[in-house]
Amino acid sequence: MPETVLPTRIPTHGTRAERKRHLEALRSAFTGLDTEYPLADGSTARRTYLDSAASNLRLTVAENIVHRAMRHYANTHSQLHFGARIMTELYHRAHDIVGDFVDAPDDYTVVFTGTGVTGGLNRMARVLADQRPQRDVVITTMMEHHANDLPHRKHAGTVVHVPLEKDPDGEAGRVDVEALQTAIHEHADRLNYVAITAASNVTGIINPVHEVARLAHEVGALCVVDAAQSAAHLPLSVQGEAEAERLDVFCMSGHKIYAPGSPGVIVARKDLFQGLEPQEVGGGIVNRVETESYEIMDALPEREEAGTPNLPGAFLLAATLYLMGRIGMDVIEEDERALTQYALERFAAIDGLHIYGSHRLEVADRIGVITFNLDDLPHGLVTAILNDYFGIAVRNECFCAQPFVRQLLGRTGSGSANGTSANGTGTGEECGPETQPGMVRVSLGLYNTRADIDRAADALADIAARPDAYRQHYRPVLTGSGDWVHKRFSFAPDEAFVIEDEVDRWLENV
């Protein structure tokens, strides 16, 4: 079991056997699992959704709960009519449930943000730069998503990227803790915080975030954790097992926790906000406003959540997290680990398929994220074939982690965005419209089964065995994306669903 597995404050419901039964019942309770699309061979198939690392499908159980809650809808910030009172109480409870889910103690606050982890990390990068200006260095890792890299580059004076471990097979593993410790002590007096992902969105490898926090705290630095990929897959505790292991800032994205349409979340120490005016100001966060002055309230999280809140999204996230907590993240993690092992075995047996990152679970802990390439086949072509001929939804390119993906592909360097290196030598020959580096990514959710893995593995085996039979039907999209499209088969999104048509259909039937 990963080092990060610790209990939350949401009590589980029933025996372990009962919780496993509840999880099995939940597997089919997601919106969009029965969606069908036309395929290139003229058939129609139910889609196989294997793109959960980008965004999860919505949990219908939670969606139905929100629908019932919205019968009472009104705006918050009032206690003098029933609907407003109910919404205000539910909104407060939503914060409490999120805090309970990650075992946040009373000296932490839960703040909802509008743009997921990206919004949360941008805000906290600004907050920490303002709060600790004398500490102008941030350490992060080579495996980070752009959301846990670029905000620190923008707001910190210096950002140091530490390397990753290599497993016995030479594959990239977790953060190199020894290199991290060296960097921490090298920059000790100026180090503001270490920003690290709990699990990579490229390899699925899990990092020892509580150990990282302990090392950061030894020199007076903080630990900021990007939990976008891990929150739906691992039972993570903000507190750890000792005071020194506490995570100072912990950010999650609701759309990656089976609640698309819900906000992102910052879980952070309250004292980090003290003495600073909120990054965003407006209604709902002030005690008094005059034409020449205004007074910001002290209460958290209220002072950090200006304006009208996304109530349906907050309720959706809270209902989802509470349900997952009641089933138990230990059961969810165990179930995904078994499915991930099965997927790794099936994919590794395919001739010409190379999996990136440490992919032996006895060597490195990981969540259900698997990236790979097939020999001599562009990632965009493989992804298009999986969609067009098999109805399998996966993702390709660099997954908003370009430096890490290029490193895994052996295409490292100081190239600029247009393919020309910093020293002017040029790298265009390996980053052209048809050769943009990238990978194919399969990522798992609660709704996935062994049948889904078998479908994907069988499809990949067929593509690997008959590459030219598929390639002849495609052409590259010469935009630099690395994508490919079918020469004759096309799919028009506006034929699948049109908002205006849905409105008109209702009007015609009234």
MARTIVEX-906108 format. One record per residue (C-alpha): residue number from 1; y, z, x. Coordinates in Angstrom, 1 decimal, always signed. Example, Ala and Ser with C-alpha at 12.3 -4.5 7.8 and 13.67 -1.06 7.14 Angstrom:
// residues 2
[torti 1,[-4.5,+7.8,+12.3]]
[torti 2,[-1.1,+7.1,+13.7]]
This chain:
// residues 510
[torti 1,[+0.0,+0.0,+0.0]]
[torti 2,[+3.5,-0.7,+1.3]]
[torti 3,[+5.6,+2.0,+2.9]]
[torti 4,[+8.2,+1.6,+0.1]]
[torti 5,[+5.8,+2.7,-2.7]]
[torti 6,[+7.1,+6.0,-4.2]]
[torti 7,[+7.2,+7.3,-7.8]]
[torti 8,[+10.2,+6.6,-10.1]]
[torti 9,[+11.5,+9.1,-12.7]]
[torti 10,[+10.1,+7.1,-15.7]]
[torti 11,[+6.9,+8.8,-16.7]]
[torti 12,[+3.9,+6.4,-17.1]]
[torti 13,[+2.3,+6.1,-20.5]]
[torti 14,[-1.4,+6.7,-20.9]]
[torti 15,[-4.3,+6.6,-18.5]]
[torti 16,[-4.6,+4.1,-15.7]]
[torti 17,[-7.1,+2.1,-17.7]]
[torti 18,[-4.7,+2.1,-20.7]]
[torti 19,[-1.8,+1.0,-18.5]]
[torti 20,[-3.9,-1.9,-17.2]]
[torti 21,[-4.7,-2.9,-20.8]]
[torti 22,[-1.0,-2.8,-21.6]]
[torti 23,[-0.2,-4.9,-18.6]]
[torti 24,[-2.8,-7.5,-19.7]]
[torti 25,[-1.2,-7.5,-23.2]]
[torti 26,[+2.2,-8.0,-21.7]]
[torti 27,[+1.1,-11.0,-19.7]]
[torti 28,[+1.5,-13.4,-22.6]]
[torti 29,[+4.7,-11.8,-24.0]]
[torti 30,[+7.3,-14.0,-22.3]]
[torti 31,[+9.5,-16.7,-23.7]]
[torti 32,[+8.8,-20.2,-22.5]]
[torti 33,[+5.1,-19.9,-21.5]]
[torti 34,[+4.1,-22.3,-24.2]]
[torti 35,[+6.8,-24.9,-23.4]]
[torti 36,[+5.4,-28.4,-23.0]]
[torti 37,[+6.8,-31.5,-21.2]]
[torti 38,[+5.8,-35.1,-20.9]]
[torti 39,[+4.1,-36.1,-17.7]]
[torti 40,[+4.2,-39.3,-15.6]]
[torti 41,[+0.7,-40.3,-16.7]]
[torti 42,[+1.7,-40.4,-20.3]]
[torti 43,[+0.2,-37.1,-21.3]]
[torti 44,[+1.9,-33.9,-22.3]]
[torti 45,[+1.1,-30.5,-20.8]]
[torti 46,[+2.1,-26.9,-21.1]]
[torti 47,[+4.1,-26.0,-18.0]]
[torti 48,[+2.8,-23.7,-15.4]]
[torti 49,[+5.7,-21.6,-14.2]]
[torti 50,[+5.4,-20.7,-10.5]]
[torti 51,[+9.2,-20.3,-9.8]]
[torti 52,[+9.7,-16.6,-10.4]]
[torti 53,[+11.4,-15.9,-7.1]]
[torti 54,[+14.3,-18.1,-8.3]]
[torti 55,[+14.3,-16.5,-11.8]]
[torti 56,[+11.8,-14.8,-14.1]]
[torti 57,[+11.0,-15.7,-17.7]]
[torti 58,[+12.4,-13.4,-20.3]]
[torti 59,[+10.2,-10.6,-21.6]]
[torti 60,[+10.0,-11.1,-25.4]]
[torti 61,[+9.2,-7.4,-26.1]]
[torti 62,[+12.6,-6.4,-24.6]]
[torti 63,[+14.3,-9.4,-26.3]]
[torti 64,[+13.1,-8.2,-29.7]]
[torti 65,[+14.3,-4.6,-28.9]]
[torti 66,[+17.8,-6.0,-28.1]]
[torti 67,[+17.8,-8.0,-31.3]]
[torti 68,[+17.3,-4.8,-33.3]]
[torti 69,[+19.9,-3.0,-31.3]]
[torti 70,[+22.5,-5.7,-32.0]]
[torti 71,[+22.4,-4.9,-35.7]]
[torti 72,[+24.7,-2.1,-34.7]]
[torti 73,[+26.9,-4.2,-32.5]]
[torti 74,[+30.5,-3.3,-31.8]]
[torti 75,[+32.6,-2.9,-28.7]]
[torti 76,[+32.3,+0.3,-26.6]]
[torti 77,[+35.1,+2.7,-25.7]]
[torti 78,[+35.4,+4.2,-29.1]]
[torti 79,[+33.7,+7.1,-30.9]]
[torti 80,[+35.3,+6.8,-34.3]]
[torti 81,[+33.1,+4.4,-36.0]]
[torti 82,[+29.3,+4.3,-36.1]]
[torti 83,[+28.7,+1.0,-34.4]]
[torti 84,[+31.0,+1.7,-31.5]]
[torti 85,[+29.5,+5.1,-31.1]]
[torti 86,[+25.9,+3.7,-31.0]]
[torti 87,[+26.8,+0.9,-28.5]]
[torti 88,[+28.6,+3.4,-26.2]]
[torti 89,[+25.6,+5.7,-26.2]]
[torti 90,[+23.1,+2.8,-25.6]]
[torti 91,[+25.3,+1.5,-22.8]]
[torti 92,[+25.3,+4.9,-21.1]]
[torti 93,[+21.5,+5.2,-21.6]]
[torti 94,[+21.1,+1.7,-20.0]]
[torti 95,[+22.7,+3.0,-16.8]]
[torti 96,[+20.5,+6.1,-16.9]]
[torti 97,[+17.3,+4.1,-17.3]]
[torti 98,[+18.2,+1.9,-14.3]]
[torti 99,[+18.8,+4.9,-12.2]]
[torti 100,[+15.5,+6.5,-13.3]]
[torti 101,[+13.7,+3.3,-12.5]]
[torti 102,[+14.7,+3.5,-8.8]]
[torti 103,[+14.6,+7.3,-8.6]]
[torti 104,[+18.4,+7.6,-8.1]]
[torti 105,[+19.6,+11.2,-7.7]]
[torti 106,[+22.7,+12.7,-9.5]]
[torti 107,[+25.1,+11.9,-6.6]]
[torti 108,[+24.5,+8.2,-7.0]]
[torti 109,[+26.0,+5.9,-9.6]]
[torti 110,[+24.7,+2.7,-11.3]]
[torti 111,[+27.3,-0.1,-11.7]]
[torti 112,[+26.6,-3.3,-13.6]]
[torti 113,[+28.0,-6.5,-12.0]]
[torti 114,[+28.3,-10.0,-13.5]]
[torti 115,[+26.7,-12.2,-10.9]]
[torti 116,[+23.5,-10.4,-9.9]]
[torti 117,[+22.8,-9.2,-6.3]]
[torti 118,[+25.4,-11.7,-5.0]]
[torti 119,[+28.2,-10.0,-6.9]]
[torti 120,[+26.9,-6.6,-6.0]]
[torti 121,[+26.7,-7.3,-2.3]]
[torti 122,[+30.0,-9.0,-2.2]]
[torti 123,[+31.6,-6.0,-3.9]]
[torti 124,[+29.9,-3.5,-1.6]]
[torti 125,[+30.8,-5.5,+1.5]]
[torti 126,[+34.5,-5.2,+0.5]]
[torti 127,[+34.1,-1.5,-0.4]]
[torti 128,[+32.5,-0.5,+2.9]]
[torti 129,[+34.9,-2.5,+5.0]]
[torti 130,[+37.8,-0.7,+3.3]]
[torti 131,[+36.1,+2.7,+3.3]]
[torti 132,[+35.1,+2.5,+7.0]]
[torti 133,[+37.5,+0.1,+8.8]]
[torti 134,[+36.9,+1.7,+12.2]]
[torti 135,[+33.3,+0.5,+11.9]]
[torti 136,[+33.5,-3.3,+12.0]]
[torti 137,[+29.9,-4.2,+12.9]]
[torti 138,[+27.1,-5.0,+10.4]]
[torti 139,[+23.5,-5.6,+11.4]]
[torti 140,[+21.2,-7.7,+9.3]]
[torti 141,[+18.0,-9.7,+9.9]]
[torti 142,[+17.0,-13.4,+10.4]]
[torti 143,[+15.1,-13.4,+7.0]]
[torti 144,[+18.1,-12.7,+4.8]]
[torti 145,[+19.1,-14.7,+1.7]]
[torti 146,[+22.6,-16.0,+2.0]]
[torti 147,[+23.7,-13.3,-0.6]]
[torti 148,[+22.8,-10.6,+2.0]]
[torti 149,[+24.4,-12.4,+4.9]]
[torti 150,[+27.6,-14.3,+4.0]]
[torti 151,[+29.4,-11.4,+2.3]]
[torti 152,[+29.0,-9.3,+5.5]]
[torti 153,[+30.2,-12.2,+7.6]]
[torti 154,[+33.3,-12.6,+5.4]]
[torti 155,[+34.3,-8.9,+5.4]]
[torti 156,[+32.9,-7.4,+8.6]]
[torti 157,[+34.3,-8.1,+12.0]]
[torti 158,[+30.9,-8.8,+13.6]]
[torti 159,[+27.5,-9.5,+12.1]]
[torti 160,[+24.4,-9.1,+14.3]]
[torti 161,[+21.1,-10.8,+13.2]]
[torti 162,[+18.0,-9.1,+14.6]]
[torti 163,[+14.7,-11.0,+14.9]]
[torti 164,[+11.4,-10.6,+13.2]]
[torti 165,[+8.0,-9.4,+14.4]]
[torti 166,[+5.2,-11.9,+15.1]]
[torti 167,[+1.8,-11.1,+13.7]]
[torti 168,[-1.5,-11.7,+15.7]]
[torti 169,[-1.5,-15.3,+14.5]]
[torti 170,[+2.0,-15.9,+15.7]]
[torti 171,[+3.5,-16.0,+12.2]]
[torti 172,[+6.8,-14.3,+11.2]]
[torti 173,[+6.4,-10.8,+9.8]]
[torti 174,[+8.7,-8.0,+8.9]]
[torti 175,[+11.9,-7.1,+10.8]]
[torti 176,[+11.3,-6.2,+14.4]]
[torti 177,[+12.0,-2.5,+14.2]]
[torti 178,[+12.2,-2.1,+18.0]]
[torti 179,[+14.8,-4.8,+18.2]]
[torti 180,[+16.6,-3.3,+15.3]]
[torti 181,[+16.7,+0.1,+16.9]]
[torti 182,[+18.1,-1.4,+20.1]]
[torti 183,[+20.8,-3.2,+18.2]]
[torti 184,[+21.7,+0.0,+16.2]]
[torti 185,[+22.2,+2.0,+19.4]]
[torti 186,[+24.0,-0.8,+21.1]]
[torti 187,[+26.6,-0.8,+18.4]]
[torti 188,[+26.4,+2.8,+17.3]]
[torti 189,[+30.1,+3.7,+17.4]]
[torti 190,[+31.2,+0.6,+15.5]]
[torti 191,[+28.2,+0.1,+13.2]]
[torti 192,[+29.2,+0.3,+9.5]]
[torti 193,[+25.8,-0.4,+8.0]]
[torti 194,[+22.5,-2.2,+8.2]]
[torti 195,[+21.9,-4.8,+5.4]]
[torti 196,[+18.3,-5.7,+4.8]]
[torti 197,[+16.2,-7.3,+2.2]]
[torti 198,[+13.3,-5.2,+0.8]]
[torti 199,[+11.2,-8.4,+0.6]]
[torti 200,[+11.8,-11.9,+1.8]]
[torti 201,[+12.4,-14.6,-0.7]]
[torti 202,[+10.9,-17.1,+1.7]]
[torti 203,[+7.7,-15.4,+3.0]]
[torti 204,[+7.4,-12.5,+0.6]]
[torti 205,[+7.0,-10.1,+3.6]]
[torti 206,[+8.0,-6.5,+2.8]]
[torti 207,[+10.4,-4.5,+5.1]]
[torti 208,[+10.2,-0.8,+5.8]]
[torti 209,[+13.6,-0.1,+4.2]]
[torti 210,[+13.3,+3.7,+4.4]]
[torti 211,[+12.5,+3.6,+8.1]]
[torti 212,[+15.5,+1.3,+8.6]]
[torti 213,[+17.7,+3.8,+6.7]]
[torti 214,[+16.6,+6.6,+8.9]]
[torti 215,[+17.4,+4.7,+12.1]]
[torti 216,[+20.9,+3.7,+10.7]]
[torti 217,[+21.6,+7.3,+9.7]]
[torti 218,[+20.9,+8.5,+13.2]]
[torti 219,[+24.1,+6.9,+14.4]]
[torti 220,[+26.2,+7.6,+11.3]]
[torti 221,[+25.7,+4.1,+9.8]]
[torti 222,[+24.6,+3.3,+6.3]]
[torti 223,[+21.7,+1.3,+4.8]]
[torti 224,[+22.4,-1.5,+2.3]]
[torti 225,[+19.2,-2.9,+0.6]]
[torti 226,[+18.9,-6.3,-1.2]]
[torti 227,[+16.2,-5.6,-3.8]]
[torti 228,[+16.6,-9.0,-5.6]]
[torti 229,[+13.0,-10.1,-4.8]]
[torti 230,[+11.3,-6.7,-4.7]]
[torti 231,[+12.5,-4.8,-7.8]]
[torti 232,[+10.1,-6.6,-10.2]]
[torti 233,[+7.2,-6.3,-7.9]]
[torti 234,[+7.2,-2.9,-6.0]]
[torti 235,[+8.0,+0.7,-7.0]]
[torti 236,[+11.0,+1.4,-4.8]]
[torti 237,[+12.7,+4.8,-4.6]]
[torti 238,[+16.3,+5.1,-3.5]]
[torti 239,[+15.5,+8.5,-2.1]]
[torti 240,[+12.5,+7.9,+0.0]]
[torti 241,[+10.5,+10.9,+1.2]]
[torti 242,[+13.3,+12.7,+3.1]]
[torti 243,[+17.1,+13.0,+3.1]]
[torti 244,[+17.4,+10.8,+6.1]]
[torti 245,[+15.5,+8.0,+4.4]]
[torti 246,[+17.9,+7.6,+1.4]]
[torti 247,[+19.2,+4.1,+0.8]]
[torti 248,[+23.0,+4.3,+0.5]]
[torti 249,[+23.4,+1.1,-1.5]]
[torti 250,[+20.6,-0.7,-3.5]]
[torti 251,[+21.3,-4.0,-5.3]]
[torti 252,[+19.2,-5.7,-8.0]]
[torti 253,[+19.4,-8.8,-10.1]]
[torti 254,[+18.4,-8.6,-13.8]]
[torti 255,[+17.4,-12.2,-14.0]]
[torti 256,[+14.8,-11.6,-11.4]]
[torti 257,[+13.4,-8.7,-13.4]]
[torti 258,[+12.2,-10.5,-16.5]]
[torti 259,[+15.7,-10.2,-18.1]]
[torti 260,[+17.7,-13.4,-17.6]]
[torti 261,[+21.1,-13.0,-19.1]]
[torti 262,[+21.4,-9.4,-17.9]]
[torti 263,[+23.8,-8.2,-15.2]]
[torti 264,[+23.2,-7.4,-11.6]]
[torti 265,[+23.1,-3.8,-10.6]]
[torti 266,[+24.6,-1.7,-7.8]]
[torti 267,[+23.0,+1.7,-7.2]]
[torti 268,[+25.1,+3.5,-4.6]]
[torti 269,[+26.3,+6.9,-3.4]]
[torti 270,[+29.3,+8.0,-5.5]]
[torti 271,[+31.3,+9.1,-2.5]]
[torti 272,[+31.4,+5.5,-1.1]]
[torti 273,[+33.9,+4.7,-3.9]]
[torti 274,[+36.1,+7.7,-3.4]]
[torti 275,[+39.7,+7.1,-2.4]]
[torti 276,[+39.6,+3.4,-3.1]]
[torti 277,[+41.0,+1.5,-6.0]]
[torti 278,[+38.3,-0.5,-7.8]]
[torti 279,[+37.9,-4.1,-6.7]]
[torti 280,[+38.5,-5.3,-10.3]]
[torti 281,[+41.0,-3.7,-12.7]]
[torti 282,[+41.8,-4.0,-16.4]]
[torti 283,[+40.9,-2.4,-19.6]]
[torti 284,[+38.5,+0.6,-19.9]]
[torti 285,[+39.1,+2.0,-16.4]]
[torti 286,[+42.5,+3.7,-16.7]]
[torti 287,[+43.8,+7.0,-18.0]]
[torti 288,[+47.4,+5.9,-18.4]]
[torti 289,[+49.4,+2.7,-18.0]]
[torti 290,[+53.2,+2.4,-17.6]]
[torti 291,[+55.2,-0.7,-16.9]]
[torti 292,[+55.8,+0.5,-13.3]]
[torti 293,[+52.4,+2.3,-12.7]]
[torti 294,[+48.9,+2.9,-13.8]]
[torti 295,[+46.4,+5.7,-13.2]]
[torti 296,[+42.7,+4.8,-12.6]]
[torti 297,[+40.1,+7.2,-14.0]]
[torti 298,[+37.8,+9.1,-11.6]]
[torti 299,[+34.6,+8.7,-13.7]]
[torti 300,[+31.8,+6.6,-12.3]]
[torti 301,[+30.6,+4.0,-13.2]]
[torti 302,[+33.4,+3.5,-15.7]]
[torti 303,[+36.1,+3.0,-13.1]]
[torti 304,[+34.0,+0.2,-11.5]]
[torti 305,[+33.3,-1.7,-14.8]]
[torti 306,[+36.6,-3.1,-16.0]]
[torti 307,[+36.6,-5.1,-19.3]]
[torti 308,[+34.1,-5.6,-22.1]]
[torti 309,[+30.6,-5.1,-20.9]]
[torti 310,[+27.6,-7.4,-21.3]]
[torti 311,[+25.9,-5.1,-23.8]]
[torti 312,[+23.0,-7.4,-24.8]]
[torti 313,[+22.3,-8.0,-21.1]]
[torti 314,[+22.4,-4.4,-20.2]]
[torti 315,[+20.1,-3.4,-23.1]]
[torti 316,[+17.7,-6.2,-22.2]]
[torti 317,[+17.5,-5.0,-18.6]]
[torti 318,[+17.1,-1.3,-19.6]]
[torti 319,[+14.3,-2.1,-22.1]]
[torti 320,[+12.5,-4.2,-19.5]]
[torti 321,[+12.7,-1.7,-16.8]]
[torti 322,[+11.7,+1.2,-19.1]]
[torti 323,[+8.7,-0.8,-20.3]]
[torti 324,[+7.7,-1.6,-16.7]]
[torti 325,[+8.1,+2.0,-15.7]]
[torti 326,[+5.9,+3.2,-18.6]]
[torti 327,[+3.2,+0.7,-17.6]]
[torti 328,[+3.7,+1.9,-14.0]]
[torti 329,[+4.9,-0.1,-11.0]]
[torti 330,[+1.8,+1.0,-9.2]]
[torti 331,[-0.4,-0.9,-11.6]]
[torti 332,[+2.0,-3.9,-11.5]]
[torti 333,[+2.0,-3.9,-7.7]]
[torti 334,[-1.8,-3.7,-7.5]]
[torti 335,[-2.2,-6.5,-10.0]]
[torti 336,[+0.1,-8.8,-8.2]]
[torti 337,[-1.4,-8.0,-4.8]]
[torti 338,[-4.8,-9.1,-6.0]]
[torti 339,[-3.4,-12.3,-7.4]]
[torti 340,[-1.4,-13.0,-4.2]]
[torti 341,[-4.6,-12.5,-2.2]]
[torti 342,[-6.4,-15.0,-4.4]]
[torti 343,[-3.6,-17.5,-4.1]]
[torti 344,[-3.4,-17.2,-0.3]]
[torti 345,[-7.2,-17.8,+0.0]]
[torti 346,[-7.1,-20.8,-2.3]]
[torti 347,[-4.1,-22.4,-0.6]]
[torti 348,[-5.3,-21.7,+2.9]]
[torti 349,[-8.5,-23.6,+2.2]]
[torti 350,[-6.6,-26.9,+1.5]]
[torti 351,[-6.7,-29.3,+4.4]]
[torti 352,[-3.3,-30.0,+5.9]]
[torti 353,[-1.5,-27.1,+4.1]]
[torti 354,[+0.4,-24.7,+6.3]]
[torti 355,[+1.6,-21.4,+5.0]]
[torti 356,[+4.7,-19.9,+6.6]]
[torti 357,[+5.0,-16.2,+7.5]]
[torti 358,[+2.3,-13.7,+8.0]]
[torti 359,[-0.2,-14.3,+5.3]]
[torti 360,[-3.0,-11.9,+5.9]]
[torti 361,[-2.5,-8.9,+3.7]]
[torti 362,[-4.4,-6.6,+6.1]]
[torti 363,[-1.7,-7.5,+8.7]]
[torti 364,[+1.5,-7.5,+6.7]]
[torti 365,[+2.4,-6.3,+3.2]]
[torti 366,[+3.9,-9.0,+0.9]]
[torti 367,[+4.8,-9.8,-2.7]]
[torti 368,[+3.7,-12.9,-4.5]]
[torti 369,[+5.9,-15.4,-2.7]]
[torti 370,[+4.2,-18.2,-0.7]]
[torti 371,[+5.9,-21.0,+1.1]]
[torti 372,[+4.1,-24.0,+2.7]]
[torti 373,[+4.2,-27.6,+3.5]]
[torti 374,[+1.5,-30.3,+3.4]]
[torti 375,[+1.0,-32.5,+6.5]]
[torti 376,[+3.2,-35.6,+6.6]]
[torti 377,[+4.5,-35.1,+3.0]]
[torti 378,[+8.2,-34.1,+2.4]]
[torti 379,[+8.7,-30.9,+0.5]]
[torti 380,[+10.7,-32.7,-2.1]]
[torti 381,[+8.0,-35.2,-2.7]]
[torti 382,[+5.3,-32.5,-3.1]]
[torti 383,[+7.4,-30.6,-5.5]]
[torti 384,[+8.2,-33.7,-7.6]]
[torti 385,[+4.5,-34.7,-7.8]]
[torti 386,[+3.5,-31.2,-8.9]]
[torti 387,[+6.1,-31.3,-11.7]]
[torti 388,[+5.7,-35.0,-12.8]]
[torti 389,[+1.9,-35.2,-12.8]]
[torti 390,[+0.7,-31.7,-13.3]]
[torti 391,[+3.5,-29.8,-15.1]]
[torti 392,[+3.7,-27.2,-12.4]]
[torti 393,[+7.1,-25.7,-11.7]]
[torti 394,[+7.8,-24.7,-8.1]]
[torti 395,[+10.8,-24.7,-5.9]]
[torti 396,[+11.7,-26.5,-2.6]]
[torti 397,[+14.4,-26.9,+0.1]]
[torti 398,[+15.6,-23.8,+1.9]]
[torti 399,[+15.9,-21.2,-0.9]]
[torti 400,[+19.4,-20.0,+0.1]]
[torti 401,[+18.0,-18.9,+3.4]]
[torti 402,[+18.7,-21.8,+5.7]]
[torti 403,[+18.7,-20.1,+9.1]]
[torti 404,[+15.4,-18.5,+8.4]]
[torti 405,[+13.7,-21.6,+7.0]]
[torti 406,[+14.9,-23.7,+9.9]]
[torti 407,[+13.6,-21.1,+12.3]]
[torti 408,[+10.2,-21.1,+10.6]]
[torti 409,[+10.1,-24.9,+10.8]]
[torti 410,[+11.0,-24.8,+14.5]]
[torti 411,[+14.4,-26.4,+13.9]]
[torti 412,[+16.7,-23.7,+15.2]]
[torti 413,[+20.1,-24.3,+16.8]]
[torti 414,[+23.8,-24.0,+16.2]]
[torti 415,[+24.1,-27.0,+14.0]]
[torti 416,[+27.0,-27.4,+11.6]]
[torti 417,[+26.7,-28.1,+7.9]]
[torti 418,[+27.0,-31.9,+8.4]]
[torti 419,[+24.1,-32.1,+10.9]]
[torti 420,[+26.2,-32.1,+14.1]]
[torti 421,[+25.6,-29.4,+16.6]]
[torti 422,[+28.4,-27.1,+17.8]]
[torti 423,[+28.3,-28.7,+21.2]]
[torti 424,[+28.6,-32.2,+19.7]]
[torti 425,[+25.1,-33.4,+20.7]]
[torti 426,[+24.2,-34.1,+17.1]]
[torti 427,[+21.1,-33.2,+15.0]]
[torti 428,[+21.4,-35.9,+12.4]]
[torti 429,[+18.0,-37.5,+13.3]]
[torti 430,[+16.1,-34.4,+12.0]]
[torti 431,[+18.4,-33.6,+9.0]]
[torti 432,[+18.8,-37.0,+7.4]]
[torti 433,[+18.7,-37.9,+3.7]]
[torti 434,[+14.9,-38.3,+3.8]]
[torti 435,[+14.1,-35.6,+6.4]]
[torti 436,[+16.2,-32.6,+5.3]]
[torti 437,[+14.1,-29.6,+6.5]]
[torti 438,[+12.6,-27.4,+3.8]]
[torti 439,[+9.4,-26.0,+2.3]]
[torti 440,[+7.6,-25.7,-1.0]]
[torti 441,[+7.5,-22.3,-2.6]]
[torti 442,[+5.1,-20.8,-5.2]]
[torti 443,[+6.2,-17.5,-6.6]]
[torti 444,[+4.4,-15.2,-9.0]]
[torti 445,[+5.4,-13.2,-12.1]]
[torti 446,[+3.6,-10.9,-14.5]]
[torti 447,[+2.7,-13.8,-16.7]]
[torti 448,[+0.7,-15.7,-14.0]]
[torti 449,[-3.1,-15.7,-13.9]]
[torti 450,[-5.9,-17.0,-11.7]]
[torti 451,[-6.0,-20.1,-13.9]]
[torti 452,[-2.4,-20.9,-12.9]]
[torti 453,[-3.3,-20.5,-9.2]]
[torti 454,[-6.4,-22.7,-9.7]]
[torti 455,[-4.3,-25.4,-11.4]]
[torti 456,[-1.8,-25.4,-8.5]]
[torti 457,[-4.5,-25.3,-5.8]]
[torti 458,[-6.4,-28.1,-7.4]]
[torti 459,[-3.2,-30.2,-7.7]]
[torti 460,[-2.3,-29.6,-4.1]]
[torti 461,[-5.8,-30.5,-2.9]]
[torti 462,[-5.6,-33.7,-4.8]]
[torti 463,[-2.1,-34.5,-3.3]]
[torti 464,[-3.4,-33.7,+0.2]]
[torti 465,[-6.4,-36.0,-0.3]]
[torti 466,[-4.5,-38.9,-1.8]]
[torti 467,[-0.9,-38.8,-0.4]]
[torti 468,[-0.3,-42.6,-0.4]]
[torti 469,[-1.5,-42.9,-4.0]]
[torti 470,[+1.3,-40.6,-5.0]]
[torti 471,[+4.0,-41.6,-2.4]]
[torti 472,[+4.0,-45.2,-3.6]]
[torti 473,[+5.5,-44.1,-6.9]]
[torti 474,[+8.5,-42.3,-5.4]]
[torti 475,[+11.7,-42.9,-3.6]]
[torti 476,[+13.9,-40.4,-1.7]]
[torti 477,[+17.2,-39.2,-3.2]]
[torti 478,[+19.6,-40.1,-0.5]]
[torti 479,[+21.9,-37.1,-0.9]]
[torti 480,[+20.7,-34.9,+1.9]]
[torti 481,[+18.8,-32.6,-0.5]]
[torti 482,[+15.3,-33.7,+0.6]]
[torti 483,[+14.5,-34.4,-3.1]]
[torti 484,[+12.3,-37.3,-4.3]]
[torti 485,[+12.2,-39.0,-7.7]]
[torti 486,[+9.7,-41.2,-9.5]]
[torti 487,[+10.4,-44.9,-9.5]]
[torti 488,[+9.5,-45.5,-13.2]]
[torti 489,[+9.0,-42.1,-14.9]]
[torti 490,[+12.1,-40.2,-15.8]]
[torti 491,[+12.9,-37.1,-17.8]]
[torti 492,[+16.1,-36.8,-19.7]]
[torti 493,[+17.2,-33.1,-20.1]]
[torti 494,[+19.4,-34.0,-23.1]]
[torti 495,[+16.4,-35.3,-24.9]]
[torti 496,[+14.6,-31.9,-24.6]]
[torti 497,[+17.4,-29.7,-25.9]]
[torti 498,[+21.0,-30.3,-27.0]]
[torti 499,[+23.2,-27.5,-28.2]]
[torti 500,[+25.3,-29.7,-30.5]]
[torti 501,[+22.1,-31.1,-32.1]]
[torti 502,[+20.8,-27.6,-32.8]]
[torti 503,[+24.1,-26.7,-34.4]]
[torti 504,[+24.2,-29.9,-36.5]]
[torti 505,[+20.6,-29.3,-37.6]]
[torti 506,[+21.5,-25.9,-38.9]]
[torti 507,[+24.5,-27.3,-40.8]]
[torti 508,[+22.4,-30.0,-42.4]]
[torti 509,[+19.9,-27.4,-43.7]]
[torti 510,[+22.3,-24.9,-45.1]]
